[in-house]
Amino acid sequence: MDFQISISGFVALYIFMLAAFAGWVIIGRVPAILHTPLMSGSNFVHGIVVVGGIYALLNASTVQEQVIGFFAVLLGAGNAAGGYAVTDRMLAMFKTSGHPAGHGGHGKTGTVKSIHVKKH
Amino acid sequence: MLILISHIGIGAVDLAAAFLFLYGLHRMSSPVTAPSGIFVAGIGMAVAVLASFLYAFDVGAAARPNLPVNLGLAVVALALGGGVAWWGGRKVAMTAMPQMVAIYNGMGGGAAGAIAAVELFGNKAPGAGALVMTLLGALIGAVSLSGSLIAWAKLDGVINKPVRVKGQQVFNGLVLLLTVAVGVYIVVASADKAALLLTMPMWIYIFFACALALGILMTLPIGGADMPVVISIFNAFTGLAVGIEGYVLQNPALMIAGMVVGAAGMLLTLLMAKAMNRSVSNVIFTNFGDVASTHKQGKIKGELKPTQPGDAGIAMRYAASVIIVPGYGLAVSQGQGKLYEFVKLLQAGGVSVKFAVHPVAGRMPGQMDVLLAEAGVPYDMIFQLEDINDQFATTDVALIIGANDVVNPAARTDKSSAIYGMPILNADYAKQVFVVKRGEGKGYAGIVNQLFYADNCNMVYGDAQAVLIKMIEAVRGLGLPAVA
């Protein structure tokens, strides 16, 4: 059995189609409140390009290829690490009234109760 | 044997990574599960990067002597690029988030373009089909790189004004045609080994130069207010480029992750454009802002009625219900923390307080939600336009801080207005409206706001944070007991 992956023609199109559909459906359900973290999160996901950069760099046989491959890994790593740092920071800030992060929120349960939690 | 093991290892890990990306994005669709979502996706990324070093067991004969050096370079590039970007991402202020996303996105596009360049210069594409795909990925990646950098410069204020020249769209179209023509020439020339006008590497350089120029030329004429939509487009572009290069490298994890982002980015772009009541092509091809400045305003009835911050604060303390409409002006003065302090004071007095956030409040859809969350405001106090718009009519006070166009009733009534048809928050329906504003200036769209002249509206002039401090002082000064 051969484990070397070979994707050609229609198989590639099937993968692209299913992946595009998955992306469309997943994002379609995200509430507007999360649009910025989501843009940043999807930005992080395409940081996977760093893996392709590593492949290209390891297979570089000339100095020119090495230099360009180096930048591919450098930029890809920046995309992935930066995207993660920013998204994680943003998402960590979202809190409910039930668990205010050290900002008080006690002694006014009357008001808090009147605010219903939104369901999406 | 080692080669077989490395193939199985990479295949299994990439399969897991693809699943973790999809599952992580899925978890990001709710504020409750979102933090774990990015963590799940992060694990996928970490294992995929580690596993990619297994490629070392399967390098071509030509590259084998370079392997120790290449491995070292890869580790250095990972540490350097990852480290600097991580540090930047941790340091950046939340208000500067859109330009940071633009930079990281440009890096991804650049990486995809660089991978394509390695394939092209190394003449590694196995056939015309693969070569076409490589060039396509290179074009989209390069456009995304240079375009994102221009978007960053605009959002960061390095470039202040849209650069517009007559006939620019035609010129951009010609540059695109030229790029495609060079690409076609590369494909044809490498197929029949015909005599070249220039050496092949030279043609590849020309191709990349054209593609980079195209990204710059496309983005320069677009105004700063539209940059979020543009960044979202380039985000989708980078995803597409990554997916295409994934095909060239025969890596399904790249194909899946890239295409998921490509589709998600496209949908997100459409949602944003819809929130601004504009089509995506309208954002890219028309010069928004020009229309507003040449448009003649109708006669405005009424006059501006200024009031003191303290009076407005006390009025809200005695109200039963308050809805706050925050805008970018609040973020500029860094007043979110003071705002929440004021809100807690009102809540302690038994006032029902809600936040109403317009889809395009801030510089990026959803950015205002992030800024409020940063100040500690619980997200179940934050309501989106469609959920709260009916409640203004039964609300005592609407407090508008640093927002303008998103509450302009002209969007409902004035057909000649540039923002006609844009969904707005119906703040003018509240019994009393207070507008905190730095001066009498116009909003981003450059349109006079009729709401400010309405009978039930009072203006509170001043920097948002300074005004809020005065409001807090005034309410504290009343010495009213808190309601348990």
Interface residues (C-beta under 8 A of the other chain):
Chain A: F3 Q4 I5 S6 I7 A12 I15 F16 A19 A20 F21 A22 G23 W24 I26 I27 G28 R29 V30 P31 A32 I33 L34 H35 T36 P37 L38 M39 S40 G41 S42 N43 F44 V45 H46 G47 I48 V49 V50 V51 G52 G53 I54 Y55 A56 L57 L58 N59 A60 S61 T62 Q64 E65 Q66 I68 G69 F70 F71 A72 V73 L74 L75 G76 A77 G78 N79 A80 A81 G82 G83 Y84 A85 V86 T87 D88 R89 M90 L91 A92 M93 F94 K95 T96 S97 G98 P100 A101 G102 H103 G104 G105 G107 K108 G110 T111 V112 S114 I115 H116 V117 K118 H120
Chain B: L4 H7 I8 G11 D14 A17 F21 L22 G24 L25 H26 M28 S29 S30 P31 V32 A34 P35 G37 I38 F39 A41 G42 M45 A48 V49 S52 F53 Y55 A56 V59 G60 A62 A63 N66 L67 V69 N70 L71 L73 A74 V76 A77 L78 A79 L80 G81 G82 G83 V84 A85 W86 G88 G89 R90 V92 M94 M97 P98 M100 V101 I103 Y104 N105 M107 G108 G110 A111 A112 A114 I115 A117 V118 E119 F121 G122 I231 S232 N235 T238 G239 V242 G243 E245 G246 Y247 L249 Q250 N251 P252 A253 L254 M255 I256 A257 G258 M259 V260 V261 G262 A263 A264 G265 M266 L267 L268 L271 M272 A275 Y340 K344 Q347 A348 G350 V351 S352 V353 K354 V357 P359 G362 M364 P365 G366 Q367 D369 V370 A373 E374 G376 P378 Y379 D380 M381 I382 F383 Q384 D387 A482 V483 A484
